[in-house]
C-alpha cells in the first residue's frame, strides 16, 4: 500500500501563487511517478499534471501549461505543484495520485490522496 498526504491548499486571490505538496509513504518503490488531479464543484475530476520519478516524463493539461510546474524531491518521496497566476477557474479540490505503471494522463493512478482545497477569489 502507498499512502499519500497532501498539503498547501488555501484561499488566494486571482493572480496569486500556491505550492501544493504531496508526501508518499509505504511501498513507494512500487510506483513509477506521481501527479495531481482536481475536481471543481459539479464537474468531473480532471488530470492536471504528472511526473515520473526519473523526471523524464512530465505532462500538463493545456489549461495550466505555463502557469503550473510539477517537480519531485525523490529522496523525500514528495511531489510538488507550484501554481502561479492562479485564476478563479482553478478553484477545486486537488488530489494527489501515484501511478503503479506508466505515468500518463490517460492511465488510471493506483493510489489517491484525500485532497486539499484550493480556492481562488476574483
DSSP file (Angstrom, degrees, kcal/mol; ACC not computed):
  #  RESIDUE AA STRUCTURE BP1 BP2  ACC     N-H-->O    O-->H-N    N-H-->O    O-->H-N    TCO  KAPPA ALPHA  PHI   PSI    X-CA   Y-CA   Z-CA
    1    1 A X              0   0    0      0, 0.0    26,-2.8     0, 0.0     2,-0.4   0.000 360.0 360.0 360.0 150.8    0.0    0.0    0.0
    2    2 A X  E     -A   26   0A   0     24,-0.2     2,-0.4   108,-0.1    24,-0.2  -0.993 360.0-154.1-125.7 131.3    1.0    3.6   -0.6
    3    3 A X  E     -A   25   0A   0     22,-2.5    22,-2.2    -2,-0.4     2,-0.4  -0.885   7.7-163.7-106.8 136.5   -0.3    6.5    1.5
    4    4 A X  E     -A   24   0A   0     -2,-0.4   110,-0.5   108,-0.4     2,-0.5  -0.977   4.7-172.7-123.0 129.1   -0.5   10.0    0.0
    5    5 A X  E     -A   23   0A   0     18,-2.0    18,-2.4    -2,-0.4     2,-0.2  -0.967   8.5-159.8-126.3 117.6   -0.9   13.1    2.1
    6    6 A X  E     +A   22   0A   0     -2,-0.5     2,-0.3    16,-0.2    16,-0.2  -0.566  14.1 169.0 -92.2 157.0   -1.4   16.5    0.5
    7    7 A X  E     +A   21   0A   0     14,-2.1    14,-2.7    -2,-0.2   109,-0.1  -0.974  42.6  66.2-155.5 163.1   -0.9   19.9    2.0
    8    8 A X        +     0   0    0      1,-0.3    11,-0.3    -2,-0.3    14,-0.0   0.296  55.4 141.3 109.1  -9.2   -0.7   23.5    0.9
    9    9 A X        +     0   0    0     12,-0.1    -1,-0.3    85,-0.1     2,-0.3  -0.349  23.3 141.4 -66.2 148.6   -4.3   24.2   -0.2
   10   10 A X        -     0   0    0    107,-0.1   109,-2.4   106,-0.1     2,-0.5  -0.967  54.3 -81.1-168.2 176.6   -5.6   27.7    0.7
   11   11 A X  E     +d  119   0B   0     -2,-0.3     2,-0.3   107,-0.2   109,-0.2  -0.865  53.0 168.1 -94.3 128.6   -7.7   30.7   -0.3
   12   12 A X  E     -d  120   0B   0    107,-2.8   109,-2.6    -2,-0.5     2,-0.1  -0.975  33.9-109.3-141.7 152.9   -5.8   33.0   -2.6
   13   13 A X  E >   -d  121   0B   0     -2,-0.3     3,-2.2   107,-0.2    73,-0.2  -0.472  49.7 -84.0 -79.9 154.0   -6.6   36.0   -4.7
   14   14 A X  T 3  S+     0   0    0    107,-2.6    73,-0.2     1,-0.3    -1,-0.1  -0.301 118.9  29.9 -55.5 138.3   -6.6   35.8   -8.5
   15   15 A X  T 3  S+     0   0    0     71,-3.1    70,-0.6     1,-0.3    -1,-0.3   0.265  99.6 115.1  91.4 -10.2   -3.1   36.3   -9.8
   16   16 A X    <   -     0   0    0     -3,-2.2    70,-2.4    70,-0.2     2,-0.3  -0.091  58.2-122.1 -83.6-174.3   -1.5   34.8   -6.7
   17   17 A X        +     0   0    0     67,-0.2     2,-0.3    68,-0.2    67,-0.2  -0.922  21.6 178.8-132.0 154.0    0.5   31.7   -6.2
   18   18 A X  E     - B   0  83A   0     65,-2.2    65,-3.5    -2,-0.3     2,-0.5  -0.979  16.8-146.1-146.2 153.9    0.4   28.5   -4.1
   19   19 A X  E     - B   0  82A   0     -2,-0.3     2,-0.3   -11,-0.3    63,-0.2  -0.981  13.5-159.4-124.4 121.4    2.5   25.4   -3.8
   20   20 A X  E     - B   0  81A   0     61,-2.5    61,-2.3    -2,-0.5     2,-0.3  -0.727   7.2-162.4 -93.6 146.2    0.9   22.1   -3.1
   21   21 A X  E     -AB   7  80A   0    -14,-2.7   -14,-2.1    -2,-0.3     2,-0.4  -0.947   8.2-169.7-126.5 149.8    2.9   19.2   -1.6
   22   22 A X  E     -AB   6  79A   0     57,-1.9    57,-2.3    -2,-0.3     2,-0.5  -0.947   6.8-161.0-141.4 119.3    2.2   15.5   -1.5
   23   23 A X  E     -AB   5  78A   0    -18,-2.4   -18,-2.0    -2,-0.4     2,-0.4  -0.866   8.1-154.8-102.9 129.8    4.2   13.1    0.6
   24   24 A X  E     +A    4   0A   0     53,-2.9     2,-0.3    -2,-0.5   -20,-0.2  -0.818  16.3 172.8-103.8 142.5    4.1    9.4   -0.2
   25   25 A X  E     +A    3   0A   0    -22,-2.2   -22,-2.5    -2,-0.4     2,-0.4  -0.921  41.7  37.4-140.9 167.5    4.8    6.7    2.3
   26   26 A X  E    S+A    2   0A   0     -2,-0.3     2,-2.1   -24,-0.2     3,-0.3  -0.762 117.8   4.3  93.2-138.4    4.6    2.9    2.4
   27   27 A X  S >  S+     0   0    0    -26,-2.8     3,-1.8    -2,-0.4     4,-0.1  -0.354  74.5 150.1 -83.1  59.1    5.6    0.8   -0.7
   28   28 A X  G >   +     0   0    0     -2,-2.1     3,-1.9     1,-0.3    -1,-0.2   0.733  60.5  72.9 -66.1 -21.8    6.7    3.8   -2.7
   29   29 A X  G 3  S+     0   0    0     -3,-0.3    -1,-0.3     1,-0.3    -2,-0.1   0.698  88.7  63.5 -65.6 -16.5    9.2    1.7   -4.6
   30   30 A X  G <  S+     0   0    0     -3,-1.8    -1,-0.3   -29,-0.1     2,-0.3   0.498  90.2  87.3 -84.3  -3.7    6.2    0.1   -6.4
   31   31 A X    <   -     0   0    0     -3,-1.9    69,-0.3    -4,-0.1     3,-0.1  -0.671  57.4-161.3-101.0 153.3    5.3    3.5   -8.0
   32   32 A X        -     0   0    0     67,-2.9    21,-2.4     1,-0.4    22,-0.4   0.601  69.8 -35.8-102.5 -18.0    6.5    5.0  -11.3
   33   33 A X  E     -EF  52  99C   0     66,-0.9    66,-2.6    19,-0.3    -1,-0.4  -0.975  53.7-122.5 174.2 178.0    5.5    8.6  -10.6
   34   34 A X  E     +EF  51  98C   0     17,-2.0    17,-2.7    -2,-0.3     2,-0.3  -0.873  27.0 151.7-138.9 169.3    3.1   10.9   -9.1
   35   35 A X  E     -EF  50  97C   0     62,-2.2    62,-2.2    -2,-0.3     2,-0.4  -0.932  32.6 -85.9-173.5-162.5    0.9   13.8  -10.0
   36   36 A X  E     -EF  49  96C   0     13,-3.2    12,-2.5    -2,-0.3    13,-1.7  -0.978  21.0-178.6-136.9 141.8   -2.3   15.8   -9.5
   37   37 A X  E     -EF  47  95C   0     58,-2.6    58,-2.6    -2,-0.4     2,-0.3  -0.822  14.9-155.3-121.8 167.7   -5.9   15.8  -10.4
   38   38 A X  E     -EF  46  94C   0      8,-2.4     8,-3.3    -2,-0.3     2,-0.4  -0.994   7.9-160.3-145.3 154.2   -8.6   18.3   -9.5
   39   39 A X  E     - F   0  93C   0     54,-2.1    54,-2.3    -2,-0.3     2,-0.2  -0.946   8.0-161.6-138.4 115.7  -12.3   18.4   -9.1
   40   40 A X    >   -     0   0    0      4,-0.4     3,-2.3    -2,-0.4    52,-0.1  -0.562  45.1 -75.7 -88.6 157.5  -14.4   21.6   -9.2
   41   41 A X  T 3  S+     0   0    0      1,-0.3    -1,-0.1    -2,-0.2     3,-0.1  -0.290 118.6   6.1 -55.9 129.3  -17.9   21.6   -7.8
   42   42 A X  T 3  S+     0   0    0      1,-0.3     2,-0.3    -3,-0.1    -1,-0.3   0.525 113.8 100.1  77.5   5.0  -20.3   20.0  -10.2
   43   43 A X  S <  S-     0   0    0     -3,-2.3    -1,-0.3     1,-0.0     2,-0.1  -0.804  75.5-101.6-121.8 163.3  -17.6   18.8  -12.5
   44   44 A X        -     0   0    0     -2,-0.3    -4,-0.4     1,-0.1     2,-0.2  -0.428  47.6 -91.9 -77.3 155.9  -15.7   15.6  -13.1
   45   45 A X        -     0   0    0     -6,-0.2     2,-0.4    -2,-0.1    -6,-0.2  -0.480  49.9-162.7 -65.9 136.0  -12.3   15.0  -11.8
   46   46 A X  E     -E   38   0C   0     -8,-3.3    -8,-2.4    -2,-0.2     2,-0.1  -0.930  21.4-107.0-127.0 150.1   -9.7   16.1  -14.3
   47   47 A X  E     +E   37   0C   0     -2,-0.4   -10,-0.2   -10,-0.2     3,-0.1  -0.460  35.0 171.4 -68.4 140.7   -6.0   15.4  -14.8
   48   48 A X  E     -     0   0C   0    -12,-2.5    13,-2.3     1,-0.4     2,-0.3   0.722  56.2 -26.2-115.7 -55.5   -3.7   18.4  -14.0
   49   49 A X  E     -EG  36  60C   0    -13,-1.7   -13,-3.2    11,-0.2    -1,-0.4  -0.989  50.3-172.7-162.3 155.3   -0.1   17.3  -14.1
   50   50 A X  E     -EG  35  59C   0      9,-1.9     9,-2.4    -2,-0.3     2,-0.3  -0.990   1.8-169.6-152.9 155.7    2.1   14.2  -13.6
   51   51 A X  E     -EG  34  58C   0    -17,-2.7   -17,-2.0    -2,-0.3     7,-0.2  -0.993  21.0-128.4-148.1 138.5    5.8   13.4  -13.4
   52   52 A X  E >   -E   33   0C   0      5,-2.2     3,-1.5    -2,-0.3   -19,-0.3  -0.520  32.1-113.2 -80.6 156.5    7.8   10.2  -13.4
   53   53 A X  T 3  S+     0   0    0    -21,-2.4    21,-0.1     1,-0.3   -20,-0.1   0.814 119.2  57.6 -61.4 -28.1   10.3    9.6  -10.7
   54   54 A X  T 3  S-     0   0    0    -22,-0.4    -1,-0.3     1,-0.1   -21,-0.1   0.724 105.3-132.2 -71.6 -20.3   13.0    9.8  -13.3
   55   55 A X  S <  S+     0   0    0     -3,-1.5    -2,-0.1     2,-0.2    -1,-0.1   0.443  79.4 110.2  81.7  -0.5   11.8   13.3  -14.3
   56   56 A X  S    S+     0   0    0      1,-0.2     2,-0.6    -5,-0.0    -3,-0.1   0.755  70.5  54.1 -80.8 -23.0   11.9   12.2  -17.9
   57   57 A X        +     0   0    0     -5,-0.1    -5,-2.2     2,-0.0     2,-0.4  -0.947  63.8 164.0-118.5 117.0    8.2   12.2  -18.4
   58   58 A X  E     -G   51   0C   0     -2,-0.6     2,-0.4    -7,-0.2    -7,-0.2  -0.997   9.9-175.6-132.8 135.2    6.2   15.3  -17.5
   59   59 A X  E     -G   50   0C   0     -9,-2.4    -9,-1.9    -2,-0.4     2,-0.3  -0.972   4.4-178.3-133.3 145.5    2.6   16.0  -18.5
   60   60 A X  E     -G   49   0C   0     -2,-0.4   -11,-0.2   -11,-0.2     2,-0.2  -0.989  31.8-114.6-137.2 148.0    0.3   19.0  -18.0
   61   61 A X    >>  -     0   0    0    -13,-2.3     3,-1.8    -2,-0.3     4,-0.8  -0.581  38.2-114.3 -73.3 148.9   -3.3   19.7  -19.0
   62   62 A X  G >4 S+     0   0    0      1,-0.3     3,-0.7    -2,-0.2    -1,-0.1   0.829 110.4  64.7 -56.9 -34.8   -3.4   22.5  -21.5
   63   63 A X  G 34 S+     0   0    0      1,-0.2    -1,-0.3     3,-0.0   -15,-0.0   0.649 109.3  37.5 -69.0 -13.8   -5.2   24.9  -19.2
   64   64 A X  G X> S+     0   0    0     -3,-1.8     4,-2.4   -16,-0.2     3,-2.3   0.477  82.0 124.9-114.7  -4.5   -2.3   25.1  -16.7
   65   65 A X  T << S+     0   0    0     -4,-0.8     4,-0.1    -3,-0.7    -3,-0.0  -0.320  81.3  17.1 -59.3 133.7    0.7   25.0  -19.1
   66   66 A X  T 34 S+     0   0    0      2,-0.5    -1,-0.3     1,-0.1     3,-0.1   0.255 126.4  57.9  87.9 -13.1    3.0   28.0  -18.5
   67   67 A X  T <4 S+     0   0    0     -3,-2.3    17,-2.1     1,-0.2     2,-0.3   0.703  99.0  52.0-115.9 -36.4    1.4   28.6  -15.1
   68   68 A X  E  <  -C   83   0A   0     -4,-2.4    -2,-0.5    15,-0.2     2,-0.4  -0.797  59.8-166.8-107.2 147.3    1.9   25.4  -13.1
   69   69 A X  E     -C   82   0A   0     13,-2.4    13,-3.0    -2,-0.3     2,-0.4  -0.992   5.6-156.9-134.2 127.0    5.1   23.4  -12.5
   70   70 A X  E     +C   81   0A   0     -2,-0.4     2,-0.3    11,-0.2    11,-0.2  -0.822  22.5 161.0-101.6 142.4    5.3   19.9  -11.2
   71   71 A X  E     -C   80   0A   0      9,-1.8     9,-3.0    -2,-0.4     2,-0.3  -0.954  23.0-137.8-151.8 167.7    8.5   18.7   -9.5
   72   72 A X  E     -C   79   0A   0     -2,-0.3     2,-0.4     7,-0.2     7,-0.2  -0.922  13.1-154.5-130.7 156.2    9.7   16.0   -7.2
   73   73 A X  E >>> -C   78   0A   0      5,-2.7     3,-1.8    -2,-0.3     5,-1.4  -0.830  22.8-172.9-122.2  88.1   12.1   15.5   -4.3
   74   74 A X  G >45S+     0   0    0     -2,-0.4     3,-1.4     1,-0.3    -1,-0.1   0.848  79.1  57.8 -57.3 -39.5   12.8   11.9   -4.8
   75   75 A X  G 345S+     0   0    0      1,-0.3    -1,-0.3    -3,-0.1    -2,-0.0   0.775 114.3  40.0 -62.7 -23.3   14.7   11.4   -1.6
   76   76 A X  G <45S-     0   0    0     -3,-1.8   -52,-0.3     2,-0.2    -1,-0.3   0.381 105.9-126.6-103.9   2.2   11.6   12.6    0.3
   77   77 A X  T <<5 +     0   0    0     -3,-1.4   -53,-2.9    -4,-0.5     2,-0.4   0.919  65.8 138.4  50.2  46.7    9.1   10.7   -1.9
   78   78 A X  E   < -BC  23  73A   0     -5,-1.4    -5,-2.7   -55,-0.2     2,-0.4  -0.943  42.0-160.9-127.2 142.7    7.4   14.0   -2.4
   79   79 A X  E     -BC  22  72A   0    -57,-2.3   -57,-1.9    -2,-0.4     2,-0.3  -0.958  11.1-159.3-121.3 144.2    5.8   15.8   -5.4
   80   80 A X  E     -BC  21  71A   0     -9,-3.0    -9,-1.8    -2,-0.4     2,-0.4  -0.871  10.8-158.6-120.9 152.6    5.1   19.5   -5.6
   81   81 A X  E     -BC  20  70A   0    -61,-2.3   -61,-2.5    -2,-0.3     2,-0.6  -0.900   9.7-161.7-130.9 104.8    2.8   21.5   -7.7
   82   82 A X  E     -BC  19  69A   0    -13,-3.0   -13,-2.4    -2,-0.4     2,-0.6  -0.769  10.8-166.1 -86.0 121.0    3.8   25.2   -8.0
   83   83 A X  E     +BC  18  68A   0    -65,-3.5   -65,-2.2    -2,-0.6     2,-0.3  -0.936  10.2 175.8-116.8 115.1    0.8   27.1   -9.1
   84   84 A X        +     0   0    0    -17,-2.1   -67,-0.2    -2,-0.6   -68,-0.2  -0.734  59.7  21.2-113.7 163.4    1.3   30.7  -10.4
   85   85 A X  S    S-     0   0    0    -70,-0.6    -1,-0.2    -2,-0.3   -68,-0.2   0.910  85.0-158.8  47.4  51.2   -1.0   33.3  -11.9
   86   86 A X        -     0   0    0    -70,-2.4   -71,-3.1    -3,-0.3     2,-0.3  -0.261   7.7-157.6 -65.6 146.7   -4.0   31.5  -10.4
   87   87 A X    >   -     0   0    0    -73,-0.2     3,-2.3   -72,-0.1     4,-0.2  -0.850  31.2-110.4-120.9 156.2   -7.4   32.0  -11.8
   88   88 A X  G >  S+     0   0    0     -2,-0.3     3,-1.8     1,-0.3    32,-0.4   0.839 117.3  63.8 -55.1 -32.1  -10.9   31.6  -10.3
   89   89 A X  G 3  S+     0   0    0      1,-0.3    -1,-0.3   -49,-0.0   -49,-0.1   0.560  88.7  69.2 -72.1  -5.6  -11.4   28.6  -12.6
   90   90 A X  G <  S+     0   0    0     -3,-2.3    -1,-0.3    30,-0.0     2,-0.2   0.521  71.2 120.6 -83.9  -6.2   -8.5   26.9  -10.8
   91   91 A X    <   +     0   0    0     -3,-1.8     2,-0.3    -4,-0.2    28,-0.2  -0.416  40.9 107.1 -62.2 125.1  -10.7   26.6   -7.8
   92   92 A X  E    S- H   0 118C   0     26,-2.1    26,-2.7    -2,-0.2     2,-0.6  -0.971  75.8 -80.7-177.7 169.4  -11.1   22.9   -6.9
   93   93 A X  E     -FH  39 117C   0    -54,-2.3   -54,-2.1    -2,-0.3     2,-0.5  -0.867  47.7-145.7 -87.4 126.0  -10.2   20.1   -4.6
   94   94 A X  E     -FH  38 116C   0     22,-3.0    22,-1.9    -2,-0.6     2,-0.5  -0.840  12.7-161.4-100.4 126.9   -6.7   19.0   -5.7
   95   95 A X  E     -F   37   0C   0    -58,-2.6   -58,-2.6    -2,-0.5     2,-0.3  -0.901  10.9-139.1-111.6 132.7   -5.9   15.3   -5.3
   96   96 A X  E     -F   36   0C   0     -2,-0.5    17,-2.4   -60,-0.2     2,-0.3  -0.622  25.7-171.7 -81.9 147.9   -2.5   13.7   -5.3
   97   97 A X  E     -FI  35 112C   0    -62,-2.2   -62,-2.2    -2,-0.3     2,-0.4  -0.980  15.4-153.1-142.3 152.8   -2.1   10.5   -7.2
   98   98 A X  E     -FI  34 111C   0     13,-1.8    12,-2.7    -2,-0.3    13,-1.7  -0.992  14.0-141.6-129.0 136.4    0.5    7.8   -7.7
   99   99 A X  E     -F   33   0C   0    -66,-2.6   -67,-2.9    -2,-0.4   -66,-0.9  -0.783   9.4-165.6-100.3 139.2    0.9    5.5  -10.7
  100  100 A X  S    S+     0   0    0     -2,-0.4    -1,-0.1   -69,-0.3     2,-0.1   0.673  80.7  10.6 -92.1 -21.4    1.9    1.9  -10.5
  101  101 A X  S    S+     0   0    0      1,-0.3   -69,-0.2   -68,-0.1    -2,-0.1  -0.132 121.2   1.7-127.2-135.8    2.7    1.6  -14.2
  102  102 A X        -     0   0    0     -2,-0.1     2,-0.8     1,-0.1    -1,-0.3  -0.334  67.0-131.6 -60.9 131.5    3.1    4.0  -17.0
  103  103 A X        +     0   0    0    -71,-0.1     2,-0.3    -4,-0.1   -51,-0.1  -0.774  52.2 134.5 -84.9 113.2    2.7    7.6  -15.9
  104  104 A X    >   -     0   0    0     -2,-0.8     3,-1.5     3,-0.3   -53,-0.1  -0.984  65.5-112.3-158.0 151.0    0.3    9.2  -18.4
  105  105 A X  T 3  S+     0   0    0     -2,-0.3   -58,-0.1     1,-0.3    -1,-0.1   0.803 117.7  44.7 -56.7 -30.1   -2.7   11.4  -18.3
  106  106 A X  T 3  S+     0   0    0      2,-0.1     2,-0.6    -3,-0.0    -1,-0.3   0.444  92.2  94.0 -97.7   0.2   -5.0    8.7  -19.5
  107  107 A X  S <  S-     0   0    0     -3,-1.5    -3,-0.3    -5,-0.0     2,-0.1  -0.826  81.6-119.9 -93.6 123.0   -3.6    5.9  -17.3
  108  108 A X        -     0   0    0     -2,-0.6    -2,-0.1     1,-0.1    -3,-0.0  -0.374  28.8-121.6 -62.4 132.3   -5.6    5.5  -14.1
  109  109 A X        -     0   0    0    -10,-0.1   -10,-0.3     1,-0.1     3,-0.1  -0.265   7.2-139.3 -67.0 161.1   -3.5    6.0  -11.0
  110  110 A X  S    S+     0   0    0    -12,-2.7     2,-0.3     1,-0.2   -11,-0.2   0.734  81.6  31.0 -92.6 -24.9   -3.2    3.3   -8.4
  111  111 A X  E     -I   98   0C   0    -13,-1.7   -13,-1.8  -110,-0.1     2,-0.3  -0.961  63.6-161.9-137.4 151.9   -3.4    5.4   -5.3
  112  112 A X  E     -I   97   0C   0     -2,-0.3  -108,-0.4   -15,-0.2   -15,-0.2  -0.955  12.6-135.9-131.2 149.3   -5.1    8.7   -4.3
  113  113 A X        -     0   0    0    -17,-2.4  -108,-0.1    -2,-0.3     3,-0.1  -0.358  34.3-104.7 -88.6-179.2   -4.8   11.2   -1.6
  114  114 A X        -     0   0    0   -110,-0.5   -19,-0.1     1,-0.2  -109,-0.1   0.674  62.4-114.9 -83.9 -18.5   -7.6   12.7    0.4
  115  115 A X        -     0   0    0      1,-0.0     2,-0.4   -22,-0.0   -20,-0.2   0.020  17.0-128.1 101.9 151.0   -7.5   16.1   -1.4
  116  116 A X  E     -H   94   0C   0    -22,-1.9   -22,-3.0  -109,-0.1     2,-0.3  -0.998  25.3-118.8-138.6 136.2   -6.7   19.7   -0.5
  117  117 A X  E     -H   93   0C   0     -2,-0.4     2,-0.5   -24,-0.2   -24,-0.2  -0.566  24.3-173.6 -82.6 130.0   -8.9   22.6   -1.2
  118  118 A X  E     -H   92   0C   0    -26,-2.7   -26,-2.1    -2,-0.3     2,-0.5  -0.989   5.3-176.8-119.4 121.9   -7.7   25.5   -3.4
  119  119 A X  E     -d   11   0B   0   -109,-2.4  -107,-2.8    -2,-0.5     2,-0.6  -0.979   7.5-166.2-122.6 125.2  -10.0   28.5   -3.7
  120  120 A X  E     -d   12   0B   0     -2,-0.5     2,-0.3   -32,-0.4  -107,-0.2  -0.941  11.0-154.2-113.4 116.7   -9.1   31.4   -6.0
  121  121 A X  E      d   13   0B   0   -109,-2.6  -107,-2.6    -2,-0.6   -33,-0.1  -0.637 360.0 360.0 -91.6 147.7  -11.1   34.6   -5.4
  122  122 A X              0   0    0     -2,-0.3    -1,-0.1  -109,-0.2  -109,-0.1   0.442 360.0 360.0 -91.0 360.0  -11.7   37.1   -8.1
